[in-house]
């Protein structure tokens, strides 16, 4: 079946569909990872986005039951150069196409993803529509223009857990995870380090969290515009100085706002498992996995209280910070990987050390 990807600036890409049929809207972004498509699809941070993979062949190892990073895929659509109908891996249970169909996600193959990626790099991330039911190009472009996009939209409410739950039953350190769209590998990383992990909804207040008497709080990753999440920022402000805080991705942006900073939208964001970040103090460079379209503005932070710890070597944007007096730090990248390199997993140990010291 023919599928069409239409961008708000009038660009049209025609291909063949695989997965579900229908029509979905979202911001079109490209991901530079060569593997890990199942983890990418199930990362809640991709809610509201149509993901185009720059790696030309996708689907060759199928889908399994272990590598999902959340309860279901959250990406609005999936774009590839070539979909491999043949899959082979000892853990695979079904094809990528069947997995997308089961979860109502539209896939499109057979388009020039190099051309699409270059266009996004020049024009920036654009609103788009992916359809198998409407073949009128002008109609699709108008639909893309009129779609809500990401700016000012709270998508966290669509991915966060509805109520508190315990991830595991025991551990030396009690860690409360504020769920804005947490990846399961984050919970696994904490449990592996002798933490009892309790996950609470994004709407939980500082009092709700402190009543659990945690040794530390982790602010999770998540989708959408951080400036639309005033309630999470308010919670973060209420936690500052009372308990050690570790922020990841959207959690980093929440901490940045709680410390008086502002966020802004990047031209085309950072999406992929090969983003170089430099530790400002040691000069060491790590390869990180990232997925974000917004960033904390370095110039809006009070340097008397906040120390910059990491920068992105591609564009010099802020990738990490810590408070000089309070037990709070955060990074824009994903130290839990899943998928991606585990170069920065040591940051969980840093969080454990902070709780141990307290």
C-alpha positions in Angstrom: 0.0 0.0 0.0 1.2 3.5 -0.9 2.2 5.7 2.1 2.9 9.5 2.0 5.0 11.6 4.3 4.1 15.3 3.9 6.0 18.1 5.7 4.5 21.5 6.6 6.9 23.3 4.2 5.4 21.4 1.2 8.0 18.6 0.9 6.5 15.3 -0.1 8.0 11.8 0.2 6.2 8.8 -1.3 6.8 5.2 -0.3 5.3 1.9 0.7 3.6 1.3 4.0 4.5 -1.4 6.5 2.9 -1.8 9.9 -0.5 -0.2 10.6 -2.7 1.8 8.2 -4.2 5.2 8.9 -2.9 8.7 9.5 -0.7 10.1 12.2 0.8 13.6 12.9 4.0 14.5 14.6 7.3 16.4 14.4 9.7 14.7 11.9 13.1 14.0 13.4 16.0 11.8 12.3 17.9 9.3 14.5 21.5 8.3 13.7 21.6 5.0 15.6 22.6 1.9 13.6 20.8 -0.5 15.9 18.2 -0.4 18.7 15.0 0.4 16.7 12.8 -1.4 19.2 14.2 0.6 22.1 13.8 3.8 20.1 10.2 3.1 19.2 9.3 2.3 22.9 11.1 5.4 24.3 8.3 7.6 25.7 10.4 10.6 24.8 9.4 10.1 21.2 5.7 10.8 21.8 4.6 13.4 19.4 7.4 12.6 16.9 7.7 10.7 13.6 11.2 9.1 13.6 13.3 8.7 10.5 16.2 6.3 10.8 19.4 7.3 8.9 20.7 3.7 8.9 19.5 2.4 5.5 18.4 -1.2 6.5 16.0 -1.6 9.5 14.2 -4.6 10.8 16.7 -7.4 10.1 16.8 -8.8 13.6 13.1 -8.5 14.3 11.5 -7.7 17.7 11.8 -9.5 21.0 10.1 -9.4 24.4 13.1 -8.1 26.4 14.3 -4.9 24.7 11.2 -2.7 25.1 11.8 0.5 27.1 8.2 1.0 28.1 4.8 -0.6 27.9 4.3 0.1 24.2 5.7 2.1 21.3 5.1 5.8 21.6 6.5 7.1 18.3 3.9 8.5 16.0 5.4 7.0 12.9 8.5 5.2 11.6 10.4 6.1 8.4 13.1 3.9 6.9 15.0 3.5 3.6 14.5 -0.2 3.4 12.5 -2.5 5.7 13.8 -6.0 6.0 11.0 -8.5 5.7 13.4 -11.3 6.6 14.5 -11.2 10.2 16.9 -13.4 12.1 18.0 -13.4 15.7 17.8 -16.0 18.4 15.7 -13.8 20.6 13.3 -12.5 18.0 9.6 -13.3 18.3 8.1 -11.4 15.3 8.8 -9.0 12.5 9.1 -5.2 13.0 6.2 -4.8 10.6 3.9 -7.1 12.7 5.0 -5.3 15.8 4.1 -1.9 14.4 0.8 -3.2 13.1 -0.1 -4.7 16.6 0.5 -1.3 18.2 -1.1 0.9 15.6 2.1 2.6 14.3 2.4 3.5 10.6 5.7 2.7 8.9 6.9 3.9 5.5 9.8 2.5 3.5 11.3 3.2 0.1 12.0 6.9 0.5 15.3 8.7 0.3 16.1 9.1 4.0 19.4 10.8 3.1 17.5 13.5 1.3 15.0 13.8 4.2 17.8 14.0 6.8 19.6 16.7 4.9 16.3 18.6 4.5 15.7 18.5 8.3 19.2 19.7 9.0 18.7 22.7 6.7 15.0 23.5 7.5 14.9 22.2 11.1 12.5 19.8 12.7 9.1 20.3 11.0 5.5 19.3 11.6 4.5 16.3 9.4 1.8 13.9 8.6 2.2 10.2 7.6 -0.8 8.7 5.9 -1.9 5.6 4.0 -5.5 6.8 3.6 -5.1 10.3 2.0 -3.2 10.6 -1.2 -4.0 14.3 -1.9 -0.6 16.0 -1.4 -2.1 19.5 -0.9 -4.5 18.2 1.7 -1.7 16.4 3.6 0.5 19.5 3.6 -2.4 21.6 5.0 -2.9 18.9 7.7 0.7 19.1 8.6 0.6 22.9 8.9 -2.5 22.7 11.1 -1.2 20.0 13.4 -0.4 21.1 17.0 3.4 20.4 17.0 5.4 20.3 20.2 5.9 23.9 21.3 3.8 24.6 24.4 2.2 21.1 24.5 2.3 18.9 27.6 2.9 15.4 26.3 4.1 14.0 29.6 0.5 13.5 30.8 0.1 11.0 27.9 3.0 8.7 28.8 3.5 9.0 32.6 2.2 6.3 34.9 -1.3 7.0 36.3 -0.4 5.9 39.9 2.5 5.1 42.2 4.1 1.6 41.9 7.1 -0.2 43.3 9.6 -1.5 40.7 11.4 -3.8 43.1 11.0 -4.9 46.7 14.3 -4.3 48.4 17.4 -2.2 48.3 19.7 -0.2 50.6 18.7 3.2 49.1 15.1 4.2 48.5 14.9 6.2 45.3 11.7 7.8 44.1 11.5 8.2 40.3 9.3 11.1 39.1 7.9 9.5 35.9 7.7 11.9 33.0 8.2 9.0 30.6 10.9 7.0 32.2 12.8 4.3 30.3 12.8 0.9 32.0 16.6 0.7 31.7 16.8 3.6 34.2 14.9 1.6 36.7 17.1 -1.5 36.0 20.2 0.6 36.5 19.0 1.8 39.9 17.9 -1.7 41.0 21.2 -3.1 40.0 22.9 -0.6 42.4 21.0 -1.8 45.4 18.2 0.7 45.2 14.6 0.1 46.1 12.8 2.0 43.3 9.4 3.6 43.7 7.9 5.3 40.6 5.4 8.1 41.1 3.3 10.0 38.5 4.5 13.3 37.0 1.8 15.1 38.9 3.1 14.0 42.3 3.9 17.0 44.6 7.1 17.5 46.5 5.2 16.6 49.7 3.9 13.4 48.1 7.5 12.4 47.3 9.1 13.5 50.6 6.4 11.6 52.5 7.9 8.4 51.1 11.1 9.3 52.9 13.4 8.7 49.9 17.2 8.7 50.0 17.2 10.3 46.6 14.9 11.4 43.7 15.4 10.8 40.0 13.7 13.2 37.5 13.2 11.1 34.4 13.3 11.7 30.7 10.1 12.4 28.8 8.6 14.0 25.7 7.5 17.5 24.6 8.2 21.0 25.5 9.8 21.4 29.0 8.4 25.0 29.3 4.9 23.5 29.4 5.6 21.5 32.6 5.3 24.1 35.3 3.8 21.6 37.7 7.0 19.4 37.5 9.2 22.5 37.9 7.2 23.4 41.0 7.8 19.9 42.4 11.5 20.1 41.7 11.8 23.5 43.5 10.1 21.9 46.5 12.7 19.1 46.5 15.8 21.2 46.2 18.0 21.0 49.2 15.9 18.4 50.9 17.0 15.3 49.1 19.7 14.4 46.5 18.4 14.9 42.9 19.5 13.3 39.7 17.9 14.6 36.4 18.1 12.9 33.1 17.1 14.5 29.7 13.7 16.1 30.4 14.6 15.8 34.1 17.7 17.9 33.4 15.5 20.6 31.8 13.2 20.5 34.8 16.1 21.0 37.2 17.5 23.8 34.9 14.2 25.7 35.2 14.0 25.1 38.9 17.4 26.7 39.2 16.2 29.8 37.3 17.2 28.8 33.8 15.1 28.9 30.6 14.8 26.3 27.8 14.7 26.8 24.0 14.1 24.6 21.0 17.0 23.2 19.0 17.0 23.4 15.3 16.8 19.7 14.7 17.6 18.2 18.1 20.0 15.4 19.1 18.7 11.9 18.4 21.0 8.9 18.3 23.6 6.8 20.0 26.7 8.6 18.8 26.6 12.0 20.4 30.0 13.2 21.8 29.9 14.9 25.2 32.9 16.4 27.0 33.4 16.4 30.7 34.4 20.0 31.3 36.4 19.1 34.5 38.4 16.2 33.2 38.4 16.9 29.5 37.4 13.3 28.8 34.9 12.7 25.9 32.2 10.1 26.1 29.9 8.9 23.3 26.3 9.2 24.5 22.8 8.3 23.5 20.4 11.2 23.2 16.9 12.1 22.3 15.8 15.7 22.9 14.6 18.6 20.8 14.9 21.3 23.6 17.8 22.5 25.6 18.6 24.5 28.7 20.1 27.9 27.8 23.5 28.2 29.4 23.4 31.9 29.6 20.3 32.0 31.7 21.8 30.0 34.6 23.3 31.7 37.6 27.0 30.6 37.4 27.5 31.5 41.1 25.2 28.6 42.1 25.4 26.3 39.0 28.5 24.6 37.6 28.4 23.4 34.0 29.8 19.8 33.8 29.2 18.6 30.2 29.0 20.2 26.8 28.0 18.7 23.4 31.0 18.7 21.1 28.9 19.0 18.0 27.2 22.4 18.8 28.6 23.4 22.3 25.1 23.2 23.9 24.7 22.4 27.6 24.8 18.6 28.4 25.2 18.6 32.2 25.3 20.7 35.3 25.4 20.5 39.1 24.5 22.8 41.9 27.6 24.0 43.8 26.0 23.8 47.3 22.9 21.6 47.0 23.0 17.8 46.3 21.6 18.1 42.7 23.0 17.3 39.3 21.7 16.4 35.9 22.6 15.5 32.3 20.9 16.0 29.0 21.9 12.6 27.6 20.8 9.1 28.6 23.4 7.3 30.9 21.1 4.3 31.1 21.6 3.7 27.3 19.1 1.2 25.9 20.0 1.5 23.1 23.4 3.1 22.8 26.8 3.0 24.4 27.1 2.8 28.2 30.1 5.2 28.5 28.2 7.4 31.0 26.6 4.7 33.2 29.0 5.8 35.9 26.7 8.7 36.6 24.4 6.3 38.5 27.3 5.5 40.7 27.8 9.2 41.3 24.1 9.4 42.4 24.6 6.5 44.7 27.6 8.2 46.2 25.6 11.4 46.8 22.9 9.5 48.7 25.6 7.6 50.6 27.2 10.8 51.7 23.9 12.2 52.9 
